[in-house]
């Protein structure tokens, strides 16, 4: 009997020890999942703190019976909260901006305007108009107010007092609205961001560039998109949340580009293509749609430098260089997609024979008849064709590699 009681006591002690360990582990996990609020970033706890206030405020507005009485409530977030969460308007990191303040010396015109310091836009078609405040705008544009109130732009304009004040959120982009309020149906009295608006495209882009100058947009003037009269809102929609980042007009940058460049997007359906459809890269990995010093809007000075960003093993220098490789990768490859292996523009050896005729091998015209399944199989068309022997076709560092065999 005594031994039985002792056993029960030991079992109970073990259970108490296990329960205590579980409580300690749960407390430690809670500390990991809910770290202390940092003073340098807006956290989930900040939103949890302000949510009751925002909910109560929304309920009060709904109960007063007047949908426009307080359509633009002051945000429960403080100005300091927004200052901590707002990025640079040129989308560069502070470290990069400090290290390279001016990528081009001739564009050295000062830092980007902060989000909370945006000036009221100037409308050349209504030069005598004056600002009337956002509440006047909401009296008619209730739906637009609902759509835009959540956006980073409007919240930033409300948070900042430098330049505009909290009441001028709409007019920071659309310009002073007094003339538009007097005659709402007359086009051009307010800056509109649509293709059929009377507002010139250059004026529309100028409003955006008043804040978003520099960085990736420093070469917008003179770029192929600017020359073809594209406006910022052809690709972006700051009034809605359609994309995870970049306030795009579609759900991804690839979809936005495909709106115009459908022929390029179709190439990615070919058997050999860059992993863009798989989500492993985007158009912006190689191109800068806001403008570069090249006609094709590639991010670097040359096609090869862009390719070397990923394919560094092809950069060289090599002891024996293959001239077309050094000149331009596009001599042999289509970077968007091909029905040949390795993005080649033509099947090997037809591709090689565009340059290599009457040299080294008999100058036979190689056709599909020489394939392994053809009536006259030719070893030069079977397997990897020329690359079966000339394996290091991009260049060789072997002392005996003058023919790119090794």
C-alpha positions in Angstrom: 0.0 0.0 0.0 2.8 2.4 0.9 4.6 1.7 -2.4 1.3 2.4 -4.3 0.9 5.8 -2.6 4.5 6.7 -3.3 4.0 5.9 -7.0 0.9 8.2 -7.2 2.9 11.0 -5.5 5.7 10.6 -8.0 3.2 10.7 -10.9 1.6 13.9 -9.6 5.0 15.5 -9.2 5.9 14.7 -12.8 2.5 16.2 -14.0 3.2 19.4 -12.0 6.6 19.7 -13.5 5.3 19.2 -17.1 2.5 21.8 -16.5 5.0 24.3 -15.2 7.3 23.8 -18.2 4.4 24.3 -20.6 3.4 27.6 -18.9 7.0 28.9 -19.2 7.2 27.9 -22.8 3.9 29.6 -23.6 5.0 32.8 -21.9 8.3 32.8 -23.9 6.4 32.2 -27.1 4.2 35.1 -26.4 7.2 37.3 -25.9 8.6 36.2 -29.2 5.3 36.7 -31.1 4.6 40.1 -29.5 7.9 42.0 -29.2 8.1 45.4 -27.7 6.9 48.2 -29.9 9.8 49.9 -31.7 10.0 53.6 -31.8 11.3 53.5 -35.4 8.5 51.7 -37.2 4.7 51.5 -37.2 3.8 48.1 -35.8 0.7 46.0 -35.4 0.4 47.2 -31.8 0.1 50.8 -33.1 -2.9 49.8 -35.2 -4.4 47.8 -32.3 -4.1 50.9 -30.2 -5.9 53.2 -32.5 -8.6 50.8 -33.8 -11.1 51.4 -31.0 -10.9 55.2 -31.6 -11.3 54.9 -35.3 -14.3 52.5 -34.9 -16.0 54.8 -32.4 -15.4 57.8 -34.7 -16.9 56.0 -37.7 -20.0 55.0 -35.7 -20.5 58.7 -34.5 -20.3 59.9 -38.1 -22.8 57.3 -39.2 -25.3 58.3 -36.5 -25.5 62.0 -37.2 -27.5 61.5 -40.4 -25.3 63.8 -42.5 -22.8 61.8 -44.7 -20.8 65.0 -45.3 -20.9 66.5 -41.9 -17.5 65.0 -41.0 -16.4 63.2 -44.1 -12.8 63.8 -43.4 -12.2 62.9 -39.7 -8.7 63.5 -38.3 -6.8 60.3 -38.3 -6.2 58.6 -35.0 -2.6 58.2 -36.1 -0.4 61.0 -35.1 1.8 63.0 -37.4 4.8 61.3 -35.8 3.3 57.9 -36.6 3.1 58.9 -40.3 6.5 60.3 -40.4 7.8 57.0 -39.2 5.9 55.0 -41.8 6.3 57.2 -44.9 9.1 56.2 -47.3 11.1 58.6 -49.4 9.1 59.9 -52.4 12.0 58.9 -54.7 11.7 55.4 -53.3 15.5 55.3 -52.5 16.9 54.1 -49.2 18.4 56.7 -47.0 21.7 54.9 -47.2 21.8 55.0 -51.0 20.6 58.6 -51.1 23.4 59.7 -48.7 26.0 57.8 -50.6 24.9 58.9 -54.1 22.9 62.1 -53.7 23.0 62.8 -57.5 23.3 60.0 -59.9 23.6 62.5 -62.8 25.4 65.8 -62.1 23.2 67.7 -64.5 20.1 66.7 -62.4 21.5 68.0 -59.1 18.4 70.0 -58.1 17.9 69.1 -54.5 16.3 66.3 -52.5 12.9 64.8 -53.2 9.9 66.5 -51.6 8.6 64.7 -48.6 5.1 63.2 -48.6 3.9 65.5 -45.9 5.3 68.6 -47.6 3.6 68.4 -51.0 2.6 71.8 -52.4 -0.8 72.5 -54.0 -0.5 71.7 -57.7 -0.7 74.5 -60.3 -3.3 74.2 -63.0 -2.3 76.2 -66.2 -5.9 76.0 -67.4 -7.3 77.7 -64.2 -4.5 80.1 -63.2 -6.9 82.3 -61.1 -8.3 79.4 -59.0 -7.8 79.2 -55.3 -7.8 76.3 -52.8 -11.2 75.6 -51.2 -10.3 72.6 -49.0 -11.1 68.9 -49.1 -14.5 69.2 -47.4 -15.8 71.1 -50.3 -14.6 68.4 -52.7 -16.2 65.6 -50.7 -19.6 67.4 -50.9 -19.8 66.1 -54.4 -17.1 63.4 -54.6 -18.2 61.2 -51.8 -17.3 57.9 -53.6 -13.8 59.2 -54.4 -13.4 60.1 -50.8 -14.2 56.6 -49.7 -11.8 55.1 -52.3 -8.9 57.5 -51.5 -9.2 57.9 -47.8 -7.3 54.7 -47.1 -4.5 55.6 -49.5 -1.0 56.5 -48.5 -1.1 59.7 -50.5 -4.2 61.2 -48.9 -3.2 60.1 -45.4 0.2 61.7 -45.9 -1.3 65.0 -47.1 -3.6 65.1 -44.1 -0.8 64.4 -41.7 1.5 67.1 -43.0 1.0 70.8 -42.4 4.1 72.0 -44.3 3.0 73.5 -47.7 -0.7 72.6 -47.8 -2.2 71.9 -44.4 -4.5 69.0 -43.5 -7.5 70.3 -45.4 -5.9 70.4 -48.9 -5.5 66.7 -49.5 -7.4 66.7 -52.8 -5.9 69.9 -54.1 -2.3 68.7 -53.6 -2.7 66.7 -56.8 -5.8 68.1 -58.5 -4.9 71.8 -58.0 -7.0 74.6 -56.5 -10.7 73.9 -56.9 -12.6 77.2 -56.7 -13.1 77.5 -60.5 -14.1 73.9 -60.8 -16.6 74.3 -58.0 -18.3 77.2 -59.8 -18.6 75.3 -63.1 -18.1 71.5 -62.4 -19.0 70.5 -66.0 -16.4 72.6 -67.8 -13.3 70.5 -68.5 -9.9 71.6 -67.6 -10.8 73.7 -64.5 -9.4 70.9 -62.3 -6.4 68.7 -63.0 -7.8 65.3 -64.1 -5.6 62.2 -64.6 -7.3 60.4 -67.5 -6.5 60.0 -71.1 -9.5 62.0 -72.3 -9.0 64.9 -69.9 -8.3 68.4 -71.1 -5.3 68.5 -68.7 -2.1 68.1 -70.8 -0.2 64.9 -70.1 2.9 66.9 -69.3 0.9 68.7 -66.6 -0.4 65.5 -65.2 3.2 64.0 -65.0 4.5 67.3 -63.6 2.2 67.0 -60.6 3.6 63.6 -59.8 7.2 64.6 -60.4 6.8 67.6 -58.1 7.3 65.0 -55.3 8.5 61.9 -57.0 11.5 63.4 -58.8 14.9 61.8 -58.7 15.7 58.2 -58.1 14.3 55.8 -60.7 12.5 58.7 -62.4 15.5 61.0 -63.0 15.5 60.1 -66.7 11.8 60.4 -67.4 12.1 63.5 -69.5 13.1 62.3 -72.9 12.4 58.6 -72.3 10.5 56.6 -74.9 7.4 56.4 -72.6 7.4 60.2 -72.1 7.9 60.8 -75.9 4.9 58.6 -76.6 2.7 60.8 -74.3 2.3 58.2 -71.5 1.1 59.6 -68.2 1.7 58.4 -64.7 -1.9 57.2 -64.3 -1.6 55.0 -67.4 0.4 52.6 -65.2 -0.5 53.8 -61.6 -3.7 54.3 -59.7 -3.0 56.1 -56.4 -6.7 56.2 -55.6 -7.2 52.4 -55.2 -5.4 49.4 -53.7 -5.0 47.1 -56.7 -1.4 46.0 -56.2 0.7 45.0 -53.2 3.2 47.7 -53.9 3.7 50.6 -56.3 0.1 51.8 -56.4 -0.2 50.1 -59.8 -3.2 50.1 -62.1 -3.2 46.3 -62.1 -2.3 43.6 -59.7 1.4 43.3 -60.8 3.9 45.2 -62.8 4.0 42.4 -65.4 0.3 42.8 -66.0 0.6 46.6 -66.3 3.4 46.3 -68.9 1.4 43.7 -70.8 -1.4 46.2 -71.3 0.6 47.7 -74.1 3.4 45.2 -74.7 1.2 42.2 -75.4 3.6 40.9 -78.1 6.4 40.7 -75.6 4.1 39.1 -73.0 3.2 36.4 -75.5 6.8 35.4 -75.9 6.9 34.2 -72.3 4.5 31.4 -73.4 7.2 29.8 -75.5 8.9 26.6 -74.4 12.1 28.4 -73.4 11.5 31.6 -71.5 12.7 33.7 -68.5 10.8 32.7 -65.3 8.5 35.7 -65.4 5.2 33.7 -65.6 6.4 31.6 -62.7 6.7 34.7 -60.6 10.5 34.5 -60.2 11.2 37.8 -61.8 9.4 40.9 -63.2 9.8 43.3 -66.1 11.4 45.8 -63.7 14.3 43.4 -63.0 15.8 44.3 -66.4 13.9 47.5 -67.4 13.2 50.8 -65.8 9.8 52.0 -67.2 10.4 55.5 -65.9 13.3 56.1 -68.2 16.9 55.3 -68.8 19.6 56.5 -71.1 18.9 53.6 -73.5 16.2 53.2 -76.0 15.0 49.9 -74.6 14.8 51.2 -71.1 17.2 48.6 -69.8 18.6 49.4 -66.4 22.3 49.3 -67.3 24.3 51.0 -70.1 24.3 47.9 -72.3 22.4 44.7 -72.9 25.4 42.6 -71.8 25.7 44.4 -68.5 22.0 43.7 -67.8 22.5 40.0 -68.6 25.6 39.8 -66.5 23.6 40.9 -63.4 22.4 37.3 -63.2 24.7 35.4 -65.6 28.0 36.5 -64.1 29.8 33.4 -65.3 29.4 34.7 -68.9 31.1 38.0 -68.1 34.7 37.0 -68.6 37.3 38.2 -69.5 38.3 35.0 -71.3 41.6 34.0 -72.8 39.7 33.3 -76.0 36.7 35.5 -76.6 33.8 34.7 -78.8 33.3 38.0 -80.7 29.4 37.9 -80.9 29.2 37.1 -77.2 31.3 40.1 -76.3 29.4 42.4 -78.7 25.8 41.7 -77.7 23.9 38.8 -76.1 21.0 39.5 -78.4 23.1 38.3 -81.4 22.1 34.7 -80.4 19.4 35.0 -77.7 15.9 36.4 -77.4 15.7 37.4 -73.7 11.9 37.2 -73.5 11.3 33.7 -74.9 12.0 31.3 -77.7 10.9 27.9 -79.0 14.6 26.9 -79.2 16.7 25.8 -76.3 18.4 28.3 -74.1 16.4 31.3 -75.6 18.3 30.9 -78.9 16.9 32.8 -81.9 17.5 29.9 -84.2 18.2 26.2 -83.8 21.9 25.1 -83.7 23.6 24.7 -86.1 21.5 27.1 -88.3 22.3 29.8 -85.9 26.1 29.2 -86.1 26.0 29.0 -89.8 24.8 32.6 -90.0 28.5 33.5 -89.4 30.5 30.4 -89.8 30.4 29.5 -93.5 33.3 28.1 -95.5 35.4 27.7 -92.3 36.5 24.6 -90.6 33.8 22.3 -91.8 32.4 21.6 -95.2 29.9 24.2 -96.2 26.9 22.0 -96.3 23.4 23.4 -96.1 22.1 21.7 -93.0 18.4 21.1 -93.1 15.8 19.0 -91.2 16.7 16.1 -93.4 19.8 15.7 -91.4 18.0 15.3 -88.1 18.1 11.9 -86.3 14.6 11.2 -87.6 15.3 12.5 -91.1 16.2 10.5 -94.2 19.9 11.5 -94.1 21.0 11.7 -90.4 24.0 14.0 -89.9 26.0 13.9 -86.7 26.3 17.7 -86.8 22.5 18.0 -86.3 22.2 15.3 -83.6 22.4 15.9 -79.9 23.7 19.4 -79.2 24.9 19.9 -82.7 27.8 22.3 -82.8 27.8 22.6 -79.0 28.5 18.9 -78.7 32.2 19.8 -79.4 32.3 23.5 -79.0 31.0 23.3 -75.5 32.4 26.6 -74.1 30.9 28.8 -76.8 30.8 31.9 -74.6 34.5 31.9 -74.1 37.4 29.7 -72.9 40.3 30.2 -70.5 41.9 26.9 -71.4 45.3 27.4 -73.3 44.0 24.9 -75.8 40.5 26.4 -76.1 40.9 28.5 -79.1 38.1 26.6 -80.8 36.0 26.7 -77.6 36.3 22.9 -77.2 37.4 23.1 -73.6 
